[in-house]
Every structure is written in structure tokens, then in C-alpha cells.
Amino acid sequence: MEIKRYPVVKNDPLQGWDSADELLLSHVRTLNLAQKRILIINDHFGALSCGIMGQDITSYTDSFVSAQAIKLNSENKIHPIHDLNALSAIYDYVLIQIPKNMSYFEDILCHLSEHLGPHSQVICASMVKHLAPTSFDLLNKYIGETTTSLAKKKARLIFAKFQKSKIESPYPKSIQIEGFDEPFVNYSNVFSREKLDIGTRFFLEHIPQGTFSKILDLGCANGVVGRKAQLLNPKSQIIFSDESWMGILSAKANNVQGEFLWTNCYENQPAHSIDLVLCNPPFHQQTTIGDFIARQMFQDAFHVLKKGGILRVIGNSHLGYQVLLKKIFGKSQIIATNQKFIICEAQKE
């Protein structure tokens, strides 16, 4: 079976699976899965879900991109859940692609502790270079003693049987951000969940005021940028968009007004509908680094902006977003800089 990435790109140089997927599937196929309840967590593009399709499986992901890829590759036979509170009953096997974010992993394991029995087995997979030592600590703390497979094609499995007790997750957490009266609620898979990152802090100093009817916080995370935009433009409608469901949950918790959209960038939205787009693009997807997400964000912004509408973006100086914006919009300008970041602006003519 061919596993496609989402969104589908012609001649995509990136593949939709890795050696950790292959190693995990190879092991699982040696097990007797008949009449077993199986939970798959953090399946990037559907290799795990589709690889054992036909069994009693539930697939969970926080990622809209992953959810769409799983539906695409399973020909719409598998519809992942995206809320950890939707987990139900007891699972016999739990298959996990270990996430990069250890707070998210901890949150997952805490929720899992309510849905495992003494017979339950958790099997985790990861590429060795991305396997954080903290992974073992968290598994030992919340699940039970761990053992590992031999490394194969630079991938490894971690095995743990449930030996612990149910425990409530410490997430979401609240943090206070200077300049705001109320604390911000951050779910475990939200960017910069422990404190405000320095890039966003700089960006908040350069949120424009004007006669904007609709403002889009594109890739909103906890919604702090949109909240600042609302304070400066109280008559504007704010739209919050993110591909992380936990990002959307956080933004909803932190903004009493607004429209919230769980989607990939801002794809398939009405043209000429937005006056201002504010964006701090991610430069990686899981462990894949590149500007492909930023590129789609900028293209989607160009599509939905009204004539005269503005896209304002922050990024590390070396990423050269001003060059990419010029290719899409025809021209761009740098409106602010510091030692690490630049803030660029492009206007749709």
C-alpha cells in the first residue's frame, strides 16, 4: 500500500512513513490481534492504521494533517479521534509513535492510565536519533518497566506492560503573560506551553491597529496573538486557525469571542474574505524541517486576503521569509528586526 502525505503534492520528495513505522508493523504482525482492542496514537500519515486495517482499531491524533492523511490512505475507512477524552474502555494493545513533545507524551500516558489493564501492552516506536531519554522516564512513571528491541534501520521499539495506577493528567496548565490581565490556558501539545517564546513576545509589540473587519490568527496555538489583536482592534472579528486540536482548545479557552477552525493552514477557505493575517509559521512538521508549511500559509493568506489586505509575519532572520513573500505577493518589506527575528509585511494589490 502506498502511503501518501497530506496535502498531496505532485512529485513529493518526502515519504509518508519511516523505519519506526516499518519496525512497529513488523512486530505487530507477529501478534495475535483477533478480538483485541487496539489503540494507535500519533500515526503520522496512516502507515500504522492502514497497516493493520481490518482489526478492532481506534486511531488518535491531535493533528488535522495526520487525520486527513489517515482518512485518505484508508480510503475513508478509518476516522481518527482527536480528543484524548474520547478514549473509551480498556485497550489490549497501544501502539505509539513517540512525539517530539514530551509534555504531550506525558499527557497521553496519563490519559492512557485510565484505559489500560494488567494485560495491556504499550509498544512505542521512534527513530533512534529522535528518541529522548525522557521517554523512558515517563513510561516507567506512568505505565511500567520498559524493555527495548534491537535497533533496525536506525529505529527502535520500547515495550511496557501496565503496572501502575490511574492518574490524572497535569494538563492543561495556566501561565501568566505580561501585558494581559487573565492567565492563559495551554494544553500539552501547544507551542511554547511553559512560557511565552521570545519570537511571539517581539511580534506582540508589532500588532497593527486599523479598520479591519476580519483578522486571521493563522497557526494560532494558544491564541495570544489574536487576543492582542482583539484588544487593539475591538470592533474586528478574529478568526483562529490551527492544525493542532489542542491549539484550538487553548485558543477557545483564552478568547471569549472569535471563530475557531481546526484545519491545515487556512486551506479551502473563501477568497477575498480577510483584511489582516497575522502569522508565526512553524518550520517543522513532526521531525521534518522545511519551509513547506510557511509556503502554504503564505499562499493561503494571499488567497483569502481582500485587495489591499495585509499579511504580517515573524520568523528567524535566517529563514528569509521576505524573499518567499515577494515571490507570492510581488513585493514585501521588513518592518521590524531585532538580533534574532524579522517581522515582514506583504500587501495584496
N, C-alpha and C positions, 0 to 999 in steps of 0.2 A: 504494500500500500504506500502510495506517495503521500507524504505529509507536507502540506503547503503552509507557509506562513500567512498571517493575516496582517494587513491587507495584502491581497495577491498582487505581486509586482512581476511584470514580464521579465524573464531572464534574471530573476532574483539571485544574486550571488550567495545569499545566506540560506542555510537549510533549516528546516523546522524541527530538528531533533539533534541530540548529541549522544556521545558514548554512554553517558549516565542513563539515558532512556533505554538504550540498547541493553546495557548490563542488567538493569532492573527488569525489563521484559523477559530477558533470557532466564533470569532466576524464577520469576513468577510462573513461567510456563512449565516449570518442574513441579509446581504445587497442584494439589487437588482443589480446585476452586468451586466444584459443584456444591450448590446450596450454601455458598459462603457469601456474606455481605462484604463488599469491598469498597473502600473509600480511597479516591485518588485526589491528592492535593498538589496544587501548583503545577499542573500539567501545562507546559509552556504553549504548545501548539497542537496538542491532541495525540501525540505518539503513544502515550501510556493508555489513555482512554480508548483509543481506536485499536490499540494492540491487543486488548482483552475484551473487546466489544462482544456482547452476547452473554457475558456474565452479569451477575447482580451488582452493578457498579453505580456509585454516586461520584461525580466529579465536582470538586470545589475549586474555584479560583476567584481572586479579588480583581483580576484583570479583564477588562472588556475585550481587549485584543485576544487574549487566550480563550475566552469564552466563545468568541466568534470563530476562532480557528478550530476549536473542538467541534462546534456545530458544522462548520464547513467540511472538515475532514471525515466526520462521521456521517456525512450526508443527512444531517439534521436528525440523526437518531439519538444523539446524546445532547442533553441540555443541562449544562453545568449550573450548580447553585453558586451564589456569590455572597452569601451571608453565613458566617460561622454559626449563627443562632439557628440556622435551618438544618444543622446536623441532627440526626434522629437515631434513637435506639442504640444498639451495640454493633460495632463493626468487627468482623473477624480478621481482616487484613486492611492495613492502612499503608498506602504507597505514597511517598512524598518526594518530590524534587525539592531539595532543601533551598529555601530562598536566601538571597544575599542578605536581607534584612533580618537580624537576629531578634529584634523586638517582635516582628511579625511571626517568626518561628516560635517564639515563646508563647505568644497569644494563641497560635494554632494548637500547640501542645496542651495548653491549659483547657481549651475548649474540648480537645480530644479526650481529656481525662474523664469527662462525663459520658463518653460513648465507647469505652473500652472495658473489656472484662479480663479475667485471668488468662483466658485462652487467646486473647487478641495479640496480634503481632504487628509491629510497626517496622516498615522497611523503607529506609531513606536512601536516596541516590544523589550523588554530586560528582562533578568533575573535581579531581584532587586539588587543583590549583585554586578552586573557589571554596574549598571545604574549611570553614572556620573552626578552630578548636572549641569555640563556644557551643557549637552544635552538639558535641558530645556531653558537655556540661549540662545543657538544657534537657537532653534526652535522659540522662541519668537522674536529673532532678524531678522531672515530671512523668516519665514513663517507666524506666527501669534500667538495669545494667545493659551495656551495649557490647556488641561484638562487630567485627568488620569482615568484609570479603577481601580477597586479594585485589589489588588494583589491576584493571584491564583497560587498555586504550585510554589511560590517564583518568579513569573513572573508578569509583568505589561505592560499595553499599555499606550501610550501617543497619544492624538489626537490634531491635529491643522488644522484649515482651513486657506487657503492662504489669507492674509490680507495686505501683503507688496508689494513692487515693485521689478522689476527685478534688480539684482545686479551682477556685475562681480566678479568672484572668485579671491581672492588674491594669488592663487596658479597657477603655481609653483613659488617657491621663490629661490633666489640665496644666497649662503653663500660662504664666503672665507675660505679656509682651508690652514693652514700654510704649506709651502713647495711646493705649487702649484701656478703658475702664474695666471691662469684663475679661476674665481669663479665657483662653482658647482651649477647646476640647480637641485633642489629637488622638485618632485611632492608630493602631500599631503599625500599619503599613503606609503611613503618611510621611512624606519627605520632611526632614528637619523636625521630627516629632518631639525632641527633647528641648530644643530651644530654637529661636528664630535664627536662620542662617544669615551670614553676612551679606550675601547677594540680595536676598529679599529685603533685608534692612535698608540697603542702599536704594533699592527700587522704590520702597515706600516713600522715600524722600522726593521722588520724581513722578508721582501720580498726577496727571493733569486735571484741572478744573475747566469746565466749559458747559455748553448747552448740548450735552449728549443725551439722546433719547434712550439708547441701549448701549450698555458696556458689557463686554465679554471678558471674564477672568478665565483665560484659556490655560488648562493644566492647573486648576485652582488649588490643589492639595487641600489645606485646611481653610482656604478662603480668605486669608488675611489681606491679600491684595484687593480682592473685590470689596471687602469690608472697608478698607481705607478709601477706595473709590466711591463707595456709598456715602461715607462721611463728607467727602469733598464735593460730591455731586448728588445731593439728597433727592433731587427730582428724577434722577436717572433710574432705569430698570437695569438690574445687574443679573447677568447670566453666568452661572458657574459650571464649568465643564472639566471633567477629568476621566481618565480611563481606569482609575482605581476606585472601586466601590467604597473603600474606606475613606478615600479622599472626599467623595460625595457626602458620606455620612458626617465627616468632620465639618465640611463646609455648611451643611444644613444645621449642625449643632451650633455653629458660630455666626450664622446670619439668619435673622428672623424673617428677612424678606429676600426674594430672589427666585430665579428659575434654575433648577439643578438638572444636569444632564450627564449621565454615565455613557460615555462614548469614546471612540478613538479620535483623538484631537478634536476637530469640530466637523467631521465628515458628514456629507449629505444633508446639510442644513440650508435654509433658504438664502438665496443670493440677495445682496444689497439690503441687508436687514440690520446691520450693526454699525454704530458710529465710532466706537473705540474698542480696540482689542489690547489687552494687557497680558503679557506672556513671559514666563521664565522657563524656557524649554528644558526638558531633561536631555542629557547627551548619552544616555544608555537605555537599553531595554533588557531587563534582567542583567546578564553579564556581557551583552553585546554593545560595544561603544560605537557611536557614529552620529552623523547629523541628520539621519533619515527621519527621525521624529520631528526635529525642528523644521526640516524642509516641508513636511506635510502640514505642520501647524501654520507655517507662513503662507502656504498655498491655500489652505482652508480659510485663513484670515482674509486673504486677498479676495476670495470668492464671496464671503459674506459681508464684507465692508461695503458701505454705501460710497458713492462718489464723494470724494473729499474726506472719507473716513480714515482713521489713523490706527496703525499698529505700533505699539511701543513695546520693546523687547529688552531684556537684560541677559547678559551672558559673560562668561570669562573672556577676557580680551583676546586670547589666542584662538578662539573659535571663529572669529571673523564673520559674525552674523551680518555685519553691514554689507559685506560683499554678496552674501546669499540674498539679502533683502533687495539689493539693487537689481539682481537678475530677475526677481519676481515682480517687483513694483516699478522698475525703471530707474529709481533713484532712492537713496536713503541718506540719513545723516546721523552723526553721533551727537547726542545732546548732553551727555554727562559721562565722566570717567573717574575712576579712582585707580589705585595701584593694581587692582585685580580685575575689575569689571568695567564693561562699557554698557551704556544704555543707548539703543538705536531707535530711530523712528522712521517709518515709511508711510507715505500718504497715497491713497488710491486716487488716481487722476481720472 
